[in-house]
Amino acid sequence: MDRRTFLRTGAGVSALSLAGCAGLLETRSTGNAQVPENRPDGVYVPGHVEGTEMVGTGEQGDFAAGLMYSYAHRFWTVTGDTVERTPVADGDIHLMASIWDPETRTVLPETGLSVEIRQDGSLVSEEVIYPMLSQPMGFHYGANFGLDGDGDYTVGLSVGGVSTRRTGAFRGRFGEPTTVDIGFEYSQSARDELAYEVLDRGGERGAVDPREMGMLPDSVAPAAEDLPGRVLGSERSNDVVLVATVLDSPPAGVDGEGAYLAVSARTRYNRMVVPAMGLAGTVTRDGQAVFDRRLVRTLDPDLGYHYGAVIGGLRSGDTLQLVPTTQPQTARHEGYETAFGGLMGGMEDVMLSV
């Protein structure tokens, strides 16, 4: 099976690996399957999955980029506590991009990304696209776009500088914006050959498997046992799994002395990185708060994307409370819109004992 064929069918193959999840495999060009009824308050198996066409990759400065498309489809945007469904409208494709560090292949959230689509030198469409979470891809950027029919297109991906705190070997990197141009040939007939599968298990608790993207890195968080430092444990808040670890000293680039608390946030299923949330921590000792502060969004080559702060020190018997202050500010594909403080609202505080 060649690379293009795999990406055309990969989503369906992945979903079929779920036990008892026989579905209907078909091709189609318009509309969307119904959103599953009685969705749970959390992550669920979406009602359908779609194939993806890989367009190409490019590299410029500190950034590498990959571009893909699928059928135009609905998704849910998040602004503060408001979650709003975006309809398919008149889009021809759902365009998706992944941005990563070419040296470590670390996926880079929070770069900001705008897209300019041109055909024969003429502007077809231009807009800022959404940071997103999906079950097959994890974190990426995406939006629906209309095109001017079949033909050759050039997509300019304008990558903003990363505003997230960078530590360790990432200090001084990813700060300068750049543009990566990727060309591709589009035809509606090729799009309509992409796989589309309705899932019998749609609406049940669970998730489809991540899609193997080959040349693209994944956005999976490190396993708890692979995190540096002393792992205190993990707890779940509305299907965001929060794993806390403590280092004896902060990573290079963080001011302060003493122990450093790092909290890695990932999805309940598949361990996908969950960025762009607000998180605070409180350490209580003998009934008194000895640390009570916001945790800073941080990108580190060893800890990955995490929320961290210097906490001074921990003692046996201390209690760590993690308080989500803002739900993840990322758009959601189907299966995630009711989780992470989404449509159902709210994320719970979690407690860990030292």
C-alpha positions in Angstrom: 0.0 0.0 0.0 1.5 3.3 -1.0 1.6 6.5 1.1 -1.4 8.2 -0.7 -3.6 5.1 -0.6 -3.0 4.7 3.1 -4.0 8.3 3.9 -7.1 7.9 1.8 -8.3 4.9 3.8 -6.5 5.2 7.1 -9.2 6.7 9.2 -11.6 3.8 8.4 -9.0 1.1 9.1 -8.1 2.8 12.4 -11.7 2.9 13.5 -12.3 -0.7 12.6 -9.7 -1.8 15.1 -12.2 -1.0 17.8 -13.7 -4.2 19.1 -17.1 -4.9 17.5 -17.0 -1.6 15.5 -18.1 -2.8 12.1 -19.2 0.2 10.0 -20.4 1.2 6.5 -17.5 2.1 4.2 -18.5 4.4 1.4 -17.5 7.5 -0.6 -19.5 10.6 -0.7 -19.3 14.3 -1.6 -21.9 16.3 0.4 -23.5 16.4 3.8 -22.5 14.8 7.2 -23.8 11.9 9.1 -26.0 12.7 12.0 -24.3 13.6 15.3 -24.9 10.7 17.6 -27.9 11.1 20.0 -27.5 10.9 23.7 -23.8 11.8 23.6 -22.0 11.3 27.0 -20.5 14.1 29.1 -17.0 13.3 27.9 -15.1 11.7 25.0 -17.1 9.4 22.7 -16.7 7.4 19.5 -17.8 9.8 16.7 -20.6 8.8 14.4 -18.3 8.6 11.4 -14.6 8.9 10.3 -13.2 10.2 7.0 -10.1 9.5 4.9 -7.4 12.2 4.5 -5.4 13.3 1.5 -1.8 14.2 2.2 -0.9 17.3 0.2 2.8 17.8 1.1 5.3 19.1 3.6 7.7 22.0 3.7 10.3 23.6 6.0 11.4 27.2 6.7 13.4 28.5 9.6 12.6 26.8 12.9 9.4 25.3 11.5 8.3 22.3 9.5 4.7 22.0 8.2 2.5 19.4 6.7 -0.7 20.0 4.8 -3.7 17.6 4.4 -7.4 17.9 3.4 -10.6 15.9 3.8 -14.3 16.5 3.2 -15.6 19.8 4.6 -17.3 19.0 7.9 -18.7 20.4 11.0 -16.6 21.2 14.1 -17.0 23.2 17.3 -15.1 26.4 18.2 -14.3 27.4 21.7 -14.1 31.0 23.0 -13.8 31.2 26.8 -16.7 29.1 28.1 -18.7 29.3 24.8 -18.7 26.3 22.5 -20.3 26.9 19.1 -20.9 24.5 16.2 -19.5 25.5 12.8 -21.6 24.2 9.9 -20.2 22.8 6.7 -21.7 25.7 4.7 -20.3 25.8 1.2 -16.8 24.5 1.8 -15.2 22.1 -0.7 -12.6 20.8 1.7 -11.5 20.7 5.4 -7.9 21.9 5.2 -5.6 20.7 8.0 -2.0 21.7 8.9 0.5 20.4 11.4 3.4 22.5 12.6 6.4 21.0 14.3 10.1 21.3 15.2 12.1 19.6 12.4 15.0 18.8 14.9 13.0 16.9 17.6 9.7 16.4 15.7 7.8 18.0 18.5 4.4 19.3 17.4 4.1 23.0 18.2 0.8 24.3 19.6 0.0 28.0 20.0 2.0 29.2 17.0 -1.0 31.0 15.4 -1.5 30.0 11.8 -3.1 31.8 8.8 -3.7 30.3 5.4 -3.5 32.0 2.0 -4.8 29.9 -1.0 -3.8 31.0 -4.5 -4.5 29.6 -8.0 -2.6 30.9 -11.0 -1.4 33.8 -8.9 -4.9 34.9 -7.9 -6.1 34.9 -4.3 -8.9 32.3 -3.6 -9.2 32.5 0.1 -7.3 33.9 3.1 -8.0 33.5 6.8 -6.7 32.6 10.2 -7.4 28.9 10.9 -8.3 27.2 14.2 -6.2 25.2 16.5 -8.0 21.9 16.8 -8.3 18.5 18.5 -9.4 15.4 16.7 -9.3 11.8 17.6 -7.4 10.6 14.5 -4.9 13.5 14.4 -4.7 15.0 17.8 -3.6 18.6 17.8 -3.6 20.4 14.5 -4.9 23.5 12.7 -7.9 23.4 10.4 -10.9 25.1 8.8 -13.3 24.6 5.9 -12.5 26.3 2.6 -14.1 26.8 -0.8 -12.0 26.4 -3.9 -12.3 27.5 -7.5 -12.8 24.1 -9.0 -10.2 21.6 -10.1 -6.6 22.7 -10.7 -3.3 23.6 -9.2 -3.2 25.6 -5.9 -0.5 27.0 -3.7 -1.1 27.2 0.0 0.9 29.7 2.0 1.0 28.8 5.7 2.0 31.8 7.7 3.3 30.6 11.1 3.4 33.0 13.9 6.1 33.0 16.5 5.4 30.7 19.5 4.3 32.8 22.5 4.4 29.8 24.9 7.4 29.9 27.4 10.2 27.8 26.0 12.8 26.0 28.2 15.8 23.9 27.8 17.1 23.5 24.3 13.9 25.2 23.0 15.0 28.6 24.5 15.5 31.2 21.8 13.7 29.1 19.1 10.3 29.4 17.4 10.1 33.1 18.1 10.3 34.4 14.6 7.3 34.1 12.2 7.7 32.6 8.8 5.8 31.3 5.8 5.8 27.8 4.3 4.5 27.4 0.8 3.0 24.0 -0.3 1.6 23.4 -3.7 -1.0 20.7 -4.6 -3.3 19.6 -7.4 -7.0 19.3 -6.5 -9.9 17.6 -8.2 -13.4 17.0 -6.8 -13.3 13.5 -8.2 -10.2 12.7 -6.1 -11.8 14.2 -3.0 -14.9 12.1 -3.5 -12.8 8.9 -3.5 -11.7 9.5 0.1 -13.0 6.9 2.5 -16.0 7.8 4.6 -17.2 5.4 7.3 -20.3 5.4 9.5 -19.6 3.8 12.8 -22.0 1.5 14.6 -20.4 2.4 17.9 -20.9 6.1 17.4 -21.9 7.8 20.6 -20.4 5.2 22.9 -17.7 6.0 25.4 -14.3 5.6 23.8 -12.3 6.9 20.9 -11.1 5.8 17.4 -7.4 5.0 17.2 -5.0 7.7 16.1 -4.1 7.7 12.4 -0.6 6.7 11.5 0.6 9.7 9.6 4.0 8.4 8.5 6.0 11.5 7.5 4.1 13.7 10.1 4.9 13.6 13.8 2.1 12.8 16.3 1.0 15.0 19.2 1.0 12.2 21.8 2.1 13.3 25.3 4.9 11.3 26.9 3.9 8.2 28.9 3.8 9.0 32.7 6.7 6.7 33.3 8.8 8.5 30.7 8.4 11.9 32.3 11.5 13.3 34.1 11.3 13.9 37.8 9.2 12.2 40.5 5.7 11.5 39.2 3.1 12.2 41.8 0.3 10.5 40.0 -2.6 11.4 37.6 -6.2 12.3 37.9 -9.0 13.0 35.3 -10.9 16.2 34.9 -13.7 15.9 32.3 -11.6 13.4 30.4 -8.5 15.5 30.5 -5.9 13.4 32.3 -3.5 15.6 34.4 -0.2 13.9 35.2 1.9 15.8 37.8 5.7 15.4 38.1 8.2 17.3 40.3 11.8 18.0 39.3 14.5 18.9 41.9 15.2 22.2 40.0 13.5 24.1 37.2 14.5 23.6 33.6 16.8 26.2 32.0 14.9 29.3 31.2 12.7 29.3 34.3 13.5 31.8 37.0 13.5 30.7 40.6 15.1 28.0 42.8 13.7 24.8 44.3 11.4 22.1 43.1 9.6 22.5 39.8 6.0 21.3 39.3 5.1 20.2 35.7 1.6 19.0 34.8 1.2 17.2 31.5 -2.4 17.3 30.1 -3.5 14.6 27.7 -6.8 13.1 26.5 -8.3 10.2 28.3 -7.9 7.9 25.3 -4.8 7.9 23.1 -2.8 10.4 25.3 -3.1 13.3 22.8 -1.6 16.6 24.1 -4.3 19.1 25.4 -2.9 22.6 25.1 -4.2 26.2 25.7 -6.0 25.7 29.0 -5.7 27.7 32.2 -4.5 25.7 35.2 -3.6 26.7 38.7 -2.0 24.7 41.6 -2.2 24.8 45.3 0.1 23.0 47.7 -1.4 22.6 51.2 0.7 21.6 54.2 -0.7 21.1 57.7 -3.9 23.0 56.7 -1.9 26.0 55.2 -1.4 26.9 51.6 2.4 27.0 51.0 2.0 27.5 47.2 -1.0 29.0 45.3 -0.4 30.2 41.8 -1.1 29.9 38.1 0.9 27.3 36.2 2.5 28.6 33.0 2.1 27.0 29.6 5.6 25.8 28.8 7.3 23.9 25.9 10.3 21.8 26.9 12.1 19.1 24.8 12.0 16.6 27.7 8.7 17.4 29.5 6.9 18.3 26.3 4.1 20.8 26.3 3.1 21.2 30.0 1.9 23.6 32.7 4.6 24.4 35.2 5.9 26.6 38.1 8.6 26.7 40.7 6.9 25.5 44.0 9.9 25.6 46.3 9.6 22.1 47.7 7.2 19.3 48.7 7.0 17.2 51.8 5.4 13.9 52.6 1.8 14.5 53.5 1.4 17.6 51.4 -1.6 17.8 49.1 -1.6 19.2 45.6 -4.8 20.6 44.2 -5.0 21.3 40.5 -7.7 23.8 39.4 -8.7 24.2 35.8 -9.4 28.0 35.4 -10.1 28.0 31.6 -11.1 25.0 29.4 -8.8 24.3 26.5 -9.2 27.0 23.9 -9.1 24.7 20.9 -11.8 23.8 18.4 -13.0 20.2 18.6 -13.9 17.6 16.0 -16.8 15.3 16.7 -16.2 13.1 19.7 -14.5 15.8 21.7 -17.1 18.6 21.7 -18.7 17.3 24.9 -15.4 16.8 26.7 -12.7 19.0 28.3 -15.3 21.5 29.6 -17.0 21.6 26.2 -20.8 21.6 25.5 -21.6 20.0 28.8 -19.6 22.7 30.7 -17.1 22.6 33.5 -13.9 21.0 34.5 -13.4 19.5 38.0 -10.6 20.3 40.4 -8.3 17.3 41.1 -6.3 16.3 44.2 -3.1 14.5 44.5 -1.3 13.4 47.7 2.5 13.6 48.1 
